[in-house]
Amino acid sequence: MPSPTAAKALRQRAECTRDERHREQAGLTQAQLAERIGVGQRQVSKIENGDIDNAKVSTIRNYLEAVGGSMAIEYVIGDQRVQVA
């Protein structure tokens, strides 16, 4: 069984692979999407590769909205999940 950190990384990688597919389905290259949301192409690549530790929440939200998605933020304490945004 992977460690909690490794499991988190695997989940992020799977989620970001889906993000890449959504971008491609929207007919956008990384460079086009980057221009649309006001960041560099490298930032889009980092998001798609799960490297989001230093990304702004607004950048991730803008990325998702540009490919037709939305974002919800929740925190988890024990068995309780609370959506905050």
C-alpha positions as semicolon CSV with decimal commas, in nm:
position;residue;x (nm);y (nm);z (nm)
1;M;0,000;0,000;0,000
2;P;0,146;0,342;-0,093
3;S;0,225;0,596;0,176
4;P;-0,028;0,879;0,228
5;T;0,206;1,118;0,043
6;A;0,248;0,876;-0,248
7;A;-0,126;0,813;-0,260
8;K;-0,191;1,189;-0,274
9;A;0,059;1,222;-0,559
10;L;-0,108;0,939;-0,750
11;R;-0,451;1,101;-0,708
12;Q;-0,317;1,437;-0,823
13;R;-0,153;1,274;-1,127
14;A;-0,478;1,096;-1,227
15;E;-0,681;1,414;-1,179
16;C;-0,438;1,622;-1,379
17;T;-0,432;1,370;-1,663
18;R;-0,807;1,422;-1,685
19;D;-0,746;1,799;-1,688
20;E;-0,516;1,760;-1,987
21;R;-0,785;1,564;-2,172
22;H;-1,041;1,834;-2,094
23;R;-0,805;2,099;-2,233
24;E;-0,752;1,897;-2,548
25;Q;-1,128;1,841;-2,583
26;A;-1,171;2,218;-2,557
27;G;-0,938;2,243;-2,858
28;L;-0,670;2,434;-2,671
29;T;-0,295;2,394;-2,657
30;Q;-0,116;2,465;-2,333
31;A;0,008;2,794;-2,479
32;Q;-0,342;2,901;-2,586
33;L;-0,488;2,815;-2,247
34;A;-0,203;2,993;-2,069
35;E;-0,268;3,310;-2,269
36;R;-0,641;3,287;-2,201
37;I;-0,593;3,268;-1,822
38;G;-0,296;3,504;-1,800
39;V;-0,015;3,268;-1,699
40;G;0,285;3,115;-1,872
41;Q;0,266;2,784;-2,056
42;R;0,492;2,632;-1,791
43;Q;0,227;2,698;-1,525
44;V;-0,036;2,513;-1,730
45;S;0,206;2,222;-1,770
46;K;0,271;2,218;-1,396
47;I;-0,103;2,208;-1,322
48;E;-0,151;1,922;-1,566
49;N;0,137;1,732;-1,408
50;G;0,001;1,766;-1,057
51;D;0,260;2,020;-0,943
52;I;0,007;2,248;-0,776
53;D;0,163;2,307;-0,434
54;N;0,265;2,663;-0,526
55;A;-0,022;2,740;-0,765
56;K;-0,274;3,007;-0,673
57;V;-0,626;2,883;-0,618
58;S;-0,744;3,148;-0,864
59;T;-0,511;3,009;-1,133
60;I;-0,646;2,658;-1,088
61;R;-1,003;2,793;-1,090
62;N;-0,933;2,991;-1,410
63;Y;-0,780;2,680;-1,571
64;L;-1,086;2,473;-1,488
65;E;-1,332;2,736;-1,605
66;A;-1,141;2,777;-1,934
67;V;-1,192;2,406;-2,011
68;G;-1,558;2,409;-1,909
69;G;-1,525;2,301;-1,548
70;S;-1,563;2,451;-1,206
71;M;-1,396;2,410;-0,870
72;A;-1,519;2,329;-0,522
73;I;-1,299;2,348;-0,214
74;E;-1,366;2,139;0,093
75;Y;-1,181;2,042;0,403
76;V;-1,193;1,706;0,575
77;I;-1,164;1,644;0,947
78;G;-1,216;1,284;1,042
79;D;-1,533;1,169;0,868
80;Q;-1,665;1,523;0,826
81;R;-1,641;1,703;0,489
82;V;-1,720;2,074;0,470
83;Q;-1,740;2,260;0,141
84;V;-1,604;2,612;0,180
85;A;-1,604;2,742;-0,176
